[in-house]
């Protein structure tokens, strides 16, 4: 043990000596200055950090491997070649030390120098963290990947330097080897080979391993690969020096031992890494929210499988270069489903173009067909038909995910496209959930009900009921007898008369708002006719469109589905007609929302003019509702009174986007009085915030007599940028989101008695204005001005109100709407009877939910496109917010848990060009200052060391 400690102390001594020699020359500081300057230049300029508008430092790690080629070769090119050229290597051979100590000492010195160079670049993530919330997991793993990659290149450089006495040759040869190892697994080279060959190349190449760690995955396979590669080249370095000792000497046993050891180390590098590749789950996800790990919710769905689930990936060996790197990512993710399924998930990967029989089956049975892609290079342009599809099959149910369902394309320029997987785990889990539900739905619906249900008919005696209801009641008794028999003990039926039980009548009035009905406006006879389906957690009241047995059966089936586990939910969507006012809503209105909702639920556009919401509806979504009349308002009110969830995106203003004009106009939703009745007041004020997004404005510039147009990002406080404290981290809806942009919003003032939970809040530096001129105004100096407010405070922009609500119409008679062109006349007795018998509920159940977003435009296609033009992830965050809201409201916690882990990039706050320039100059100044400090520290240490040496050789009398 003592001998080992002494050996390592000698290694440190050699390392300190090498570092002293390096820092005794001004070239070292110049080199560090150049390295830091190039790193900053590539980050801020080559990768256009501020234009990219994403709060991460991945561009830095994309360039660091390139810088490592030259940095490592430059560090090592003289370490052995100078020793050999000057003859001091002979001195090393004569020392009573092992050559491995010299090799390890020089290697430690190089690694410390590498760490010092990387420490200079820490100013980059620190600057980004001050601008926006930064995920530090990928940052630290990225630096670890850089240290490992740099250490590999340093060991290569040391080995090459030991084989030549020319530093320039050493530099060039080491750089070539490093570049070769890096590009072996690069996308540009692996694209020419099939999947299996490409995967082997990625295992060999250092670049593919680097990318895996840099994105936040600490994989034991990658760590072992780098460490074994470092060990191999260090052993080769020692072996190269040892062989010089064997010149003109007979072969001895330890020479053979060296050859055997080197062979074993190289074999270990090759075969051990190939073996470890079969164990793909020895890894740690360092990203915030565990973005690259299978979630607990996904595992919960897989545990529900009763039969084998097939996940088959159809991937072509020859595909588009931008899709090629996504294939191994999908394969790795799908493989994790197989492990998490514990034998219930079967995974297959097929190249249909290599197997015509399977290709025919995919085309015929599943409708999977090759997609033509145009592939271009510098020599030719061609059309390549390839597959990028995933089949999910359970029993006789299946669904297919194509490349359009899986990828997201961000355009950073005309020819600069960033193609990434959108949210692969969510897409796969959603599909598995869907096929599982479809398979279950083929059986008896009561098989999907976990808890027993009770059907309660609160009806008066036959003599008190109108004849029409007596006939209906007899039919209901017959139908319910059949349902009770088919439910296998999961349904019980009760017929109760509140008129004979005063305590029951009082409970119905207080808890459910069920008051006695009358047969007509002028009738004094009262009766009860209410139908409910309930368990110990939920009550659903059956609403009848008419008094027929067919209407009852539709309502009863819809009620049972609300209690069934795993069935697709039903969302009723109410939104304005886009074609009637294209300037206000755009030609497509909310088509993005419709497409996203269709992936997770049954979506239907609802017509509220009949005063009724379809019985099967689980959630009512109001997007920028416009001029809702009394009948429509009654439909919304009664839907919520029966326990339905209402989500409303509404505000007093609507934006008009037509051509190059931008204006804000007052908007009448028809919901104002209804919301105010429930304590929600949205004043006619628009919020502006110091923490805001950018607005893209086309600007014409004149350069050398030529005019061209470019997009300039202007500060725009009407785009409230909600992040950090503004997002409710206690709510599942917003917990996984990094940021949300809310355009042209108003504050929410709540004065009700129910539980009020804010979801989105502005910063504390926000204010309101009633001015409707929202067009950015630029003066001659290029400055942008907006209305200012004297009072700065925080505003609620979105909220959940949960509790027991009282109907808006509880004390208001509902007047029947006359048809257009028809005068309102006194209703006939039949009409009055039909109106009064309509079952009005005066109170909602406990825990009824109302969710309000105080912006008409935050989910519209046109505005999402406007936000996305500055940053694609910002618009995706808005859609993710809506998806999370609906999943939470529909109590689909499984999908919510998969999505809410934050798969969207964090964005930067808007910065002026002047501010961005100051940040860049600050970084350059910090790097220069750090190098100056290093130089001063090295000089002080060198001065003290020289003083100690002089003191040691000075006679004691002279001292």
QUITA-V881630 format. One record per helix or strand. SS is the DSSP state (alpha for helix, beta for strand). FROM is the first residue (numbers start at 0). TO is the last residue. Records with the same first field share a line. If there is no record, write none. Layout:
BEGIN
SS = FROM-TO / FROM-TO
END
This chain:
BEGIN
alpha = 1-22 / 25-45 / 48-51 / 57-75 / 80-85 / 87-93 / 98-119 / 121-130 / 135-160 / 166-183 / 186-189 / 194-203 / 205-213 / 219-244 / 252-275 / 295-302 / 320-339 / 351-353 / 355-364 / 402-405 / 423-440 / 444-447 / 461-463 / 466-485 / 497-499 / 501-511 / 548-562 / 578-584 / 590-597 / 607-609 / 629-640 / 671-676 / 723-725 / 828-836 / 860-869 / 871-888 / 892-898 / 912-952
beta = 53-53 / 216-218 / 282-284 / 308-314 / 344-349 / 370-375 / 380-385 / 387-393 / 396-400 / 406-410 / 416-420 / 448-448 / 452-458 / 490-495 / 516-517 / 525-526 / 528-533 / 538-540 / 563-563 / 568-574 / 600-604 / 618-622 / 644-648 / 652-657 / 660-665 / 679-680 / 685-688 / 691-702 / 705-722 / 726-726 / 738-742 / 748-749 / 754-760 / 765-768 / 776-777 / 783-784 / 792-792 / 795-802 / 805-805 / 842-842 / 847-852 / 906-906
END
